Each structure stands twice: as structure tokens, then as C-alpha cells.
Amino acid sequence: MRSKTTALLAAAAIGALAMAGCGADTSDDNKGGDDNKGASGGELNVLMVGNPQMKDIESLAEEHFTKETGIKVNFTILPENELRDKVAQDVATQAGQYDVVTVGAYEGSVWTANDWLYNLQDLAEKDTEFDVDDLLPAMKGVLSKDGDLYAIPFYGESAFTMYRADVFEQLGLTMPAEPTWADIESLAAQIEGKVDGVTPVCLRGLPGWGENMAVVGAMIDAFGGTWFDADWNAQMNSEGTSQAIEFYVNLVTKYGEAGASESGFTECLNNFTQGKSAIWFDATSAANTIESPDHSTVAGKVGYADAPREDARSGWVWTWAWAVPKTTKNLDDAWKYIAWASGKEYEKTVGAEVGWTRVPDGKRSSTFEIPEYKQASAAYSEQMQAALNQSNPEDCGVQARPVPGCQYMAFPEFADLGTKVGQELSAAIAGQKTAAEAIAACQVLAEQVSEQKK
């Protein structure tokens, strides 16, 4: 969820997989990798999303992995939307071009359910140096099927509340440790117009299942709503869901950033780090940039609190993780790469050579005990760990639902539905329609999916 998502392309990718998946040959006879040696000294083709943490690993692999194992790694780095499309094509056509791919929590759930990924549980358990028990329960939960891991987290995130402590002190305000959304609205009203150049809140409004709907989906859970009930009945116009949507539209239009309907994670991150907003609810992974003096004008001036709540918390679980498509034959070498990339020693390598705020955190308990990391992340690591420990994709909100997922729902059609709903809500923020009109349109969209799923 961290990086900008073009969800329509993602939906097309998922759709392509869905069409081809039933007939997908997942036997071990398929070609995988460039040289197909399947042993140390071979080559691996790794496809990664173009986030900073992945670019770091590309710079470190030759010195710290290839020299140790003899395995050459050919990296392909693509934007998030292009990566999803590329992987979908590779699996659908049985090309077997990639041995390791990065998948998000959503794709991990859907692709695992369709048996497109290798089960990595035995490899993880047998590799004692890897220490699979050190992985955070939330990360294991979102990447597992029937208790077995099908992908290994590279870094993970939940969500929490970030606020300008200096602005709050100036205005005599206090952010509760566990704020409600009503608290956020009340604080926003007290900040409005009091500090030049600072809007009370910043929330994503850019349409997309991985953009504005990550925030709204979490708010729906908090207000007691859901997209669908346990029997796949559409619930977009139910009391809890409609209340969350009306609250979101009202909060953003009254107190949000300029151009909110076009602001995603990246835009809000830039807005907040440039000191233009006082409160931001979003991914915990934003904190290391906020606290970096090289990238932020508010480093050292920010406080962190839990995700807002009403009937439930607004938390979520997201990760970028390593998976091995069943179209590769290089499973053993692929595991060696994954074990290195998500291992404890790799984190220490990043800390020593790139910087401790660049450590791909949020996946291992032991990370929070590294002295250098603790010092670098002192402002936020305690709240980050608490948020990660409280979020469970199998137990979101207060209503039973047909599939897991907090800020998303883990079924193939969700990407398309989530983006279309996001477009309706973005239009409401832009003043092109009322919240009530948007809710009615969202209900129609959800009912179309409901008819397919029942």
C-alpha cells in the first residue's frame, strides 16, 4: 500500500491470471530462470517493485550474496502496477521468466488461493539460521494458507496516527494515545486557520484500491461497516459503511489538504514532511522518511499515536514479500536468495552500509532489539510495533465477512471494485457529487460483484 497503485492495471493483471489460472500447469517440468541449473553457481531472475528498499538490495546483492553463494542475480525493477501486469503475464503464459517476485499482501492471498506459488514453509523451518519464528505473527498471517507460508515478508507495515507535536504544543492541544475519529475531527476543527500554511489533516483521496481505499477501507472497519457480509450481500449502504464514507468525505473536504482528490500516499508524505499538515493517518512505513533530516523538515517534531477507532481500530496489515512462482525450477537457489534478503544479517548490512532508517523493518521481532535501529527509530518504533501486533487480517472490524483482509478484501474481483469505489469517493471529495450519491453508486457496484459471488 505504500507506493502509488494504478489499480486498473492491477485488476487487469489479476483478471488475466484468473482467466488462465484454472488451466495453469504448475508442474516442476516448466522452465525457470535463465540457466535453469537449480544449484549454487547458477542464476536467478528476480522481479521487484521499485521501492527504495528494493533498490538498496540491488546495490548490495553482488557483494553480500553473489560472492558468498556464487549465484548471480538478474534484477528487474518495475513500478508497482507494471510489476503486477508482468507477473500475471509470466504465470498466465507459463513463460517461467522469473524465479522470485515481490508480491503484496493482497496478491499473496489471491495467488496462493489459486495455487500459483510454491509453499515455502518447509524450507523456512529447515533453515534454522533464517529463524522463521522471529517473523511477526501479522506478517505470517497475511502470507499464509492453512498455516503454511507461501511468501516471505521483506518489510511490513500497519497504520497509525502521525501528528505535529510542535503545532499541538503551540495550540495547547493533546493527541490521545488511542484517539477516536471523533477526536481527530475535533482536533482538526481546533487547528483550522490557526497556523499559516498548515492544513489540519492530510488523507489520501487519489482513487485506487491501494490508494484512497486503503484509508477508507480501514475507516469502514472502524465504524462497524464492511464491503460484504458473510453471505456476500453488498453492504456499501449499510449504517456502518455509509457512516464511515460520509465521515471521510466531510473530514477531507472541511479540513484536508489542497487537491485532496489527487493526493495518494506519496503526495501526503511530501505534504507532511514539508510541514504542510498537522495530522496524518497512514502507513507506519512513512515514519522513517518523516524522521530523516535529509528528507523531512519536521524530523524530531512529530508525535505518533495509535490508529483512530470507533467501534474497532482502523489498523491494517500490508507487506511486500518474496514469492516463488511454480513456473520456476530454481526453487533451492530462490530460497537461498529469499533467506538472505529477509534474514537478520541482511538488516544489519543495510544498517551499516546504507543507514539504520533504511532497514526493511516491520517483519521481525528481533529488529526492534538492535541497538542501532532502536536509536534511529526511537521516535516511532514502539508505536509501530504495537500497531503491527494489534492488526490481524483474519479479524478486522466487528462484522463477519466472507474473506480475510482489513483495508482490502482478498478476492480477485476486489481490485477492480475497490478502484471503482475509490473513483466515486474521490469525485465526492472533488465536489462532483454528494456523499449520498457516491454511496448509492458504490452499492450498485458491490451488488454486481455480489451476484457473481453468491
Disulfide bonds with the S-S distance in Angstrom:
Cys396-Cys406 2.06
